[in-house]
């Protein structure tokens, strides 16, 4: 039985839920091109070191020797002596893994911004019943994002037309035939981008600032039926013939994307393929002239006249005259249509956070190798071993910068040696071969990546926990184009990577001293990504063309790591790269004593970002102090300096806590608590030396920087928790100082 209900209709824009994204530095496409073609300018080479057999005996000592030169480049390559050949010990027959799927052009930050823009444009037109078509000009898809930004920079569509700047626009986009291409670009902008630009400019204040309250007539509407979708007053949907016609676009274009809006994009060339819509749709949207529809009123002008020009929104059922819309329509749009309120609410939605998906199948090494070799030989149309590394490098950066690329790579990344066994010999490799002196020598070898983190002079040896990926190596099975994205190491530690076998791995590095400059360029170039995902660089899912960084005066160095070679990355050095083909690598972190000071700087930086630590830096230093007899004098000196800084901080902050009014204190052995239960609830720092809690919720803790943000309770309800009293620190300082002074005595 149908019922009647009263509906009050009033057009208001939803309250904004996000701040406007800041403008970034736009990179003209022509800056990465020569004669209309993409060109990657190869960065200078990182240093390569070839230690003698004597120098090679102690990795930490040798890396300390080359550090002054190598760290200026962020990365370096080390070639072992010619007689150093550790056996590969992975059980090849039983080694199975599931790789990650990498859609290459989605990895690049600039390209991802362009794809996100295309998604918004596609969504904008789709909600108005139109499927956008991406044009092709000079044999490449038109970069609508760049076209939009360049025209905006040049003063907007009208100004570019008035000043006849379309040739300049074409030039900035890297087109050779500036005059012809400019004319075509003008038509594409006028067709697809200018309406969106006008729309965005009109509703910008309503999105980001206080919504403008429109004076509009409140209309009571009697609706038949219990649901809007079943209302007889709702205009008719597409007829069966119309539904068939609605699929008249390429169902499986070469531009394959998982995003449902981007799937609807169609690429076509300039000219006759830009046919308009058939006139058979021109009246489909008009409301039938029947008496009961006079109850509907245009939400803009409040009038119910000219019913034949009234459209009903498929999203909210509000009615508008076509001529009253922000961008007036002269004909009825094809398919579904949304009013500008609904379009706003859809278009301003931020893009989903980007991440990798796992492949649907599991591989053995042989299966993955067959797939990888087949892919590369087919892609380059030649045997894999004949493809020059420079050719692969040029093609890689061309792929990741192309909006219409469909190349997908698979990468067996972060494979735990605890699960799969190490590529280097371990005690397990001796089972049944106890007398094999060859295996034994490499099990105990200091360059064995299972040993480097726990060598006597390595700071990480004082961490009891087996931190997978940091103290315990991870392995990587690569194929052509598989990528490791820009990142620096946890706690800004060193890392070392060994390529067991296979085709080269190409690396790019930024010196640690330029880390902040690197981050600034990344954020300025693609602010849209960081606006929605501030911790993007911590996710290891984003690359940026080194040429863009180099143009911003961020130094970049590269190297090709061949089988049997090491690559070392230095503290805070950002690095990225890709595999030239099928290969197998292994990597781990390490931290000599010279890392200690930058390690503390890193923890303070993590605190400002609210990033969770992998371990407690304070706890590590205190363990080293308590075991200072095992430290080398130089290491003891660096520990003393760091401990002294920690004590100064504790004195100042504990006094502030006391002055605030906290009187109760408890001794706590934080090392016996799991890390997740001893984090500052404000900055996520792992607590060890001190903390503050409150009786309102004793499980919640704060560090001494943020104790006032723990809760709103008075100071008297708070409790100071400590691992060491201030009186315990001076003896510790004297103890480690005495060890450090042995260096000068010697």
N, C-alpha and C positions, 0 to 999 in steps of 0.2 A: 504494500500500500504506500503510495507516494505521500510525502508530507511537504509542507511549506516551511521555509525558514527565512529569517531576515538576515541579510548580509550588508554590512556597512563597508563601503569601499572608499579608501582614501589613499592617494599615492604619496608615499614617503620613502626615502632612501634609507636602507638599514644603517644603523650606527656603524661607523668604521671600526674594524678590529685590527688594523695594521697601520703602521706609519709608512709614509711615502719613502720608497727606495731612493737613496741619493744617486745623483748622476755620476757616472764613471768616466774614465778616459776611453773614448771610442777610437778603435784602431781601423784606419782606412784599409780596405782589402788590397788596394794597389801597393801598399807598403810591403806586402808579402808576395808581390808578383813581379815578373819581368815579361814585357811584351804580351800581357794578357794571360800568362801562365804562372801557376803557383811555383815558387822556388824557395827551397829551404837553404839558408846560408849556414854552412857547417861551422859550429863554434870551434875555438882553438882546442888543442889537445891537452889533456891533463898529463902530469908528469908520470913517467914510467921508471921504475927502479928495478935493478937487477943485483940483488945482494950476492956477495961471495958465499962460499960454503961456510966460512967462519961467521960472517955476519948473520947468516940465516939460522944459526943455532938458537937464538933468543928473539922471538917475534916482538915482544914488548920493548926490548932494548933497541931493536932495529927500527921500529916504528917511531920511537922517541928520537932516534938519530935523524930520520928524514922529516920529522914533524914540521920543523920551521919552514921547509919548502913546500911540503905536500899540503898542509892545512890552508895555505894561501889559495889553493885551487878547489878545496872542498872534498875532492876525491883524488885517488891516485891508483895506479896499477903496480903490482909487484909480481915479477916473474921469478919463480923459484929456480934454484940451480938445476942444470940439465939432468942431473941424476936423481932428482926428487920426484918420485912417481907413486903416490899412495894407491893401493888397490881399491877398486870400487866394490863396496861390501853390501850393497842393498840386495836383498833376495829378489832378483828380477822376476822370477816366475810367480811369486806371490804378492808382489807389490801392486796394489790397486788403489785408485784414487778417483775422486769426482772433481773435475775442474770447475773454475768459474767461467761464466759467459761474459765476454767483453765486447760490447758494440762500440767500435773504435771511435766513431765521431761523437758519441755521447760522453767520452772520457774528457775531451777537450773543453775547458771552461768556456772559451769564446763560442765554440760551436754549440755547446749546451744552452747558452743564453739565446742563441739564434733559434734553436729548436723550441725552446720555451716560448719565445715570441711567436713563432709560427703556430704553436698550439693555441695561444690566445687569439691570434687572428682567425684561425680555423674555427675556433669556438664562437667568436663574435659573429662570423658569417653563418655558421651552421644554425645558431639560435635564431637567425632571421630567415632560415629556410634556404640558404644558398651554400653550395659547396665551393670552396675556394680552389683555384687552379694555380699551381706554381709555375710561372713561365720559365722557358729556357731561352737563353740568349748567348750567342757566340759559343755554343756547344757546352754551356754549363748552366745549372739552375740559378735563376736570379736570387741573390741573397736579399730577401725582402726586409730583413732586419737592418742590414746596412743601408739599403735604399731609404728606409724609414728614417734612420738616424741622420744620414747625410742631408736629406731634404730638410729635416728639422733643424740641423745645424746651419744650413744655408738660408734659413728664414721662413721655411714653410712652403707649401705647394704654390700658393699664389705668388709669393716673392720670387721663387725659382722660375716660375713661368714669366713673370713680368720682367725679370732681369735676364732672361734667356740663359739660365745656368745649367740646363739639362746636359750640355756637353761636359761641363765641369763635374756634374754628378756622375756621369758615365766614366769620366777619367778617374775620379776618386774610387770608383768601384772596380777599376782595373780593366775596363773594356777598351779595346784598341780603336774600333770605329766609333769615335766619340759622338759625332753628329747623329749618325743613324741609330746608334744604341741609346743615345739620350732621348730621342723621339719615342723609341719603344718603351724605355723606362718611364717616361712621362705617362704614357697610356696605362701602364701597369700600376703606377702609383695612384693615378686618378681612379682606376677601377677598384683596386683592392685596399690601398693604404689610406688614401685621403679621407674616405668616410670614417674609418677607424680613428684617424688622427683628430678629426673634428669631434667625433663622439667622445674620445678620451679627454680632449680639452674642455668640453662642455661639462662633463661629469667629474672632472678631477677634484674640484673642491668638495663635491659631495662624497667622494671616496675617502679623502685624507683629512679633511677639515670638518668642522661642525656642519652637519647636513643642513641644507637650506630648506626651511619649511615652506612648502608651497601652499598657497591659499587655494584650496580645491573644494568643490562641492561634495558633501557627503551624501551618497545616494543609497537609499534603501532598495534592495533588490529582492524580490520574491523568487526563490529558486524552487523548482519542482524536483522532487526526488531527494533521497537521503545523501547522495554524493554528487559532487560537482561533475565528475566524469560521466555520470548517467543523465545529466540534465538535458531535457529536450531543447533548451535554449542554447546549448553549446553548439557552435557551428560544426558542420559536417567535416569529418576527416577526409583524407585522400581517398578517391575512388580506387578500385582495383587497378585500373589502367594507370592512374597516377603513381601508385606504389611501384609498379613495374618500371615506370620512367624514372623514379627516384634513385635507381641504382645505375644510372647511366654514366658512371665514372669507372676508372680502372680499379678492378677489385683487388688485383695483386700487382701494384706498381713496383718498380725497382726500389722505391723509397719506402722500405718496410719499417714500420715502427709499431711498438706495442701500444703506444698511446692511441686511444680510440679516435681522438680528434685528428691526430696527424695521419692516421690511416686514411682519412678522407681526403687528404691532399692529392691532387693530380698534377703531374708535370706535363707541360705542353709547350710547343714552340710559339713564337710570335706570329701573328698573321691570322689566317682564316680560322685556325683552331679556337680563337677566342670568340666563338659564336655566342650570341645572346640567348636568353631563354625563350622557349617557344611561347607564342602568344596564346596557346591553348590554356596556359595557367593564369592569364591576366585577370580573370574574374573569379578565380576559385576562392579567393580569400574574402570577397565581399559578402556581407551578411545578407541573407534573404530578406526581402521587404515584406515582413509579416507583422501584424499588429502588435504581438506581445513583445517584440524586440524594442519598442519605443521606451521600455523601462531601462535600457542600457544607455549610459552617457559616457562621452569621452572624458577621460580622467584629466586631460590637459585643459580643455576649454569649458568643460561642464555641459556641453550641448549634446543633444541627442539627434540633431539634424544631420542630413547627408548620410543616412544609414548605409548607403551603398559603399561608402569609403571607410567604414568603421572596421577595424581589426580587433579580434579578441586574442589576448595573449594565451599561449598554450601552457604557460607556467603558472600564472596567477589569476587567469580569467578576467583581468581588467580590460577595458575597451579604450581604443584610441582612434581618432581620425588619422588617416595616413598623412595628411598635411600638417597635423599637429605634432608629429614625432620630432625628436631632436634632429635627426636626419630625415626630412620628409621623403615619403615614397610616392612615386607616380604610378606604380603598378603593384599588384598584389604579389608578395614573395612566394616562391615555390616551397612546398613542404611546411614544416612547423615554423612558428614565428613566436619570438619572445619580445615583450616590451623592454624598454631601456632599463627599468629597475631590475628585471630578471637577468638581463645581459650583464649589468654591472656586477651583480652578486656572483655571477659565474666567472666573468673575466678576471676579477680581482683576486680570485682564489689563488694562493701561492702554489707553485708547482711542487710535486711530491719530492721528498728528499731522495737523492740519487744513491744507488748502491748496486752491487753486483748480484746476479742470480747464479745459482748453482746449475750445472748441466743436468740433463735428465738421465744420463748414463754414467756408468763407472768404467774406467779404462784400466787395462794393464799397461805397462810401459811399451810393450810391443804394439798394442792396438793404438795407443796415442801417437807413437812414432810414425806408424803407417798413415794415420789420418793427417798428421802434421806435414809429412813429406809430400803427400798427395796434394794437400792444399797449396803449398808453396810452389811446387812444380807446375801446377795448373794455373796458378795466379800469374806467374812470370813466364810461363810457357817455355821453360828450360829446366834441365836437371838442377836440383837444389844446390849442389856444391858449385855450380857455375854462376850463380847470381851474385854480382858484386855487392859488398856490404854498403857501399855508397848509394847504389840503386835502391836497395831496400830502405835505407834511411830516408831518401827523398820521397819514396812512395808512401812510407809510413806517415810522415807529416802532412802529405797531401791528403791522405785518407781522413785523418783526424780533423782536418780543417774543412772538410766538405760536408755540406748539409744533406746532400743526396747520396752519401756513401752508405752501402749496406754491408760492409765487411765486418765479420764477426770473428774474434779469436777466442780460444779457450786456454786457460792458464791454471795449471796445478800449483797453486800458491799456498804458502804457509802450511806445508805438510809436516806434521810433528814427527821428529825422530823417535820420540817415545812410543809412537804408534807404529811407525814403519821401519824403524831402524835407521842408523846413520849411513851415509855414503862412505864415511871414513871408518877404518877398523876400530872396533871396540872390543871389550872383553868377550862379547857374544861371538865375535868372529873367530875366536880361538877354539871354540867347541870342536873337539876332535883334531885340532891342529896346535896343541899346546907347545909343541917343539918347533913351531914355525917361527924362526927368528925374524923373517921378513915382515910378517904381520905384527909381531911384537914390537918391532922398532917403530912402526907407524902408529900403533896404539899409544905409545908413550911419547910420540913426537909432539913438540910444543906447537907446531902449526896445525895439528889436528884440531878442527873447530870444536870438538868436544872438550878440549883441554884449555884453549886460550882464555875463556872467561874465568877459569879457576886457577890460573897460574899464581904463584906465590905473590907476585907484585901486582896482581889484578885486584882492584877494589871490590869487584863483584864476588870474589871468593869469600868475602865476609858475610854474604847473604846466604842464610841457610836454605831458604826455599829454592826449589828447582823451577825457576821462572821460564816457562816454555817460550821460545822465540828470543829470549834475552840471554839466559844462561844456558839454555838447551837449544841446540840448532834447529832451524826449520829448513825444509827442502822445497825446491821449486822446479817444476817440469814445464818447460816453455815450448811454444811453437812460434812460427813467424808472426810478428806483430803483437804477440801477447805482451802486456804492459804492466810495469810497476809504476805507480803514480807518484807525483811529487810528495815528499814527506821528509821529515828528519826523525832521528831515532828517539825512542822513549828515553826520557831524562837526558836528552841531548848527549847520549853516549856515543862511543865509536861503534862502527860495525865492520865486519869483514865477510866477504863473499868469495866462495871458491867455486869455479866452474869445473865440475868433474869431467864432463864430456859433452860433445855436441857442437852445434854452431854458436857463433859469438853472441854475446849480450852487449848491447850498446847502452852506455851510461852518459848521463848529463849531471853535473854537480854545480852547486852554488857555494862559495866559501861561507863558512859560518858567520864571519863578520858582516856579511850582507844578508843575513836571514831576515831581519826586519824590513830591509828594502825590498826583498823578494816578496814578503807577505803584503807589503803596501801595494806593490804593482799588481799582485793577484787580486786584491780587493778593489783597487781602482779600475782595473780592466773589466771585472765582472762583478760589480756590486750587487747585482740582482741575486746572484747565487749566495753570497755571504749574508745578504739581508735576510734570506729565509733559512739559511743554514750557517750560523756564525762559526761553528767548529768544523767547517768543510775541510780544511787542511789536515785535520786529525783523522779524517775518515779514509784516507788513502784511495780516493776514487776520482781524483781530478788531475789533469795535466794542463799545461799551457805551453804554447810554442816557445822554445828558447829564444827565437828571434825577437819576439815581443819583449821579453825580459832584457835582452841585450840592447834593444833600442831605448830602454828605460835606464840604461847604465848599470844594470845588474850583471856582473861577470858570470859567464857560463863556460864550463870546460867539459869536454867529452872524452870518452875512450871506448875502444872496442875490446872487451874482455874475451880472450880465447880460452879454449879448454886448457886446464892445467895452470891457470893464472888466478891471482887474488886481486880483488878490488877492495880498498879500504876507504870508508867514509869517516870524516872527522866531526867533532862535536858541533852540533847545531847546523851542520851542512844539509841543505835540502838537496835531494837527488831524485832522479826519475830515469826511466829508460824502457827499452823493449828488447825482445829476443829476435835475433835474425832468423831463427829456425829452431828445430827440435834440439833441446839441450836439457841438462840436469845440473842444478846448482844447489849449494847449501850455504847458509849464512847464520851468523850469531853476533851478539853484542859483546863488547868488552870495555873495560874502563881502567886505564892506568891511573896512577895517583894524580897526574896533571889534570884529570877530569874533575876533581873534587870541587873546585871553586865554581866551575860552570854548572856542575850538578846542582849546587844550592841555588844559583841564579835561575835554573830551570824550574825548580820546585816553587820558588816565589812567583815565577811567571805562570805556572800552572794554577797557583792560587788565584791570581787575578782573572784567569779564564774559567775558574771553577772546574778544572779538569782533574780527574782522579789520577793519583800517582800509582805507579806500579809497585813501589816500595817506599818505606819511610827513610828519607835522607838522614834525618836526625838519628834514627836507630842505627843506620849503617855507620855513621861517624862514631857513635858511642861504642859500638862493637869493636871498631878499629882501635879506639883509645884503650879499651880493656884488654886488647890483644896487641898492644903497641910493641911488645918485645919481638913480635914477628915482622914488624915493619922495617923497611929500609929507612935510614935516617932522612933521606930526601922526602920520602912519603910521609914520615912522621911530622916533618916540618909543615907540609901542606895540610895534614890533619889538624895540627895545632892551630893554624890560621883559621880553619873552618870552625873548629870547636870554639875558639875565642869569639868569633862572630855570633855563634849561637848563644853563648853565655851572655854577651852584651844585650842581645835581643830579649832574653828571658828576664834579665834584671829590670829592664825598662818596662816591659809589659806586665810583669808581676806586680811592680809598684803601682801601675795604673789600675790593676785589678783590685789591689788593696785599698787604694784611694777611693775607688768606686763604692766600697763598702762590703766586699766579700770577706767573711771572717772564718768560714769553715773550709777545711782542707783534708783530703784523703790521699794516701799513698796508693798508687796503682801500677802494677806491672803490665804495661800496655802490650809488651811483646807476646804475652800469653793470650791476647785477644785476636780474633780474625780481623783482617784489615777492614772489612765491610762494616764492622761494629765500632771502629775507632776513627771515623772520618768526621771532619768538621762539617756540620750541616749547612754552613754558609759557603765555604770555598772548596770543600771536598778533600782538603789536605789530610794525609794519613798522620794521625797524632801519635806522639811517643813521649816527648819530654814533659809536656803539660797539656792540660785541657780544662774546660769549664763545663759543668752540668747544672741543671736546676731541679729542684725537688718536684716541680710540676710534671716533669718527664725525665727521669734520671738517665734514660737510654740515649737521649739526644745530647750531643757534645758539640762544643765549639772550640776553635783555637783561640789563642790570646789576642789575635788581631780582631776577632769578630765576636767576642763574648757578649757584647751589648746587643747583638742581633739574634742571640739565641732564643729569647722570648721577651715578653713584656713584664715579667715578674720583677719585684724589687731585688736589689743586690743581695739582701739578707737571705734570700731563698736559694742563691747560687752556691755551688761548691767548687772549690779549686782542686783539681786532680793533678798530681805530680808524680813523675818517675824519679827525679832527682831533686833534692833541696839545693838551694843556692850555695850552701856550705860544702856540698859534695863536689862542686865543680873545680875549685882551686887545686885540690890534690890531683884531679885528673889532668888539668892543664900542666901542672908541674911534671907529672909523669911522662906525658907525651913530649913535652919540651926537652926533657933530659935526653930522650931518645933522639930527638931531632938534632941536638947539639953534638951528637957523636960524629955527624958529618964534618963538622968543623974541627973536631979533635983529630979525626983521621987525616 
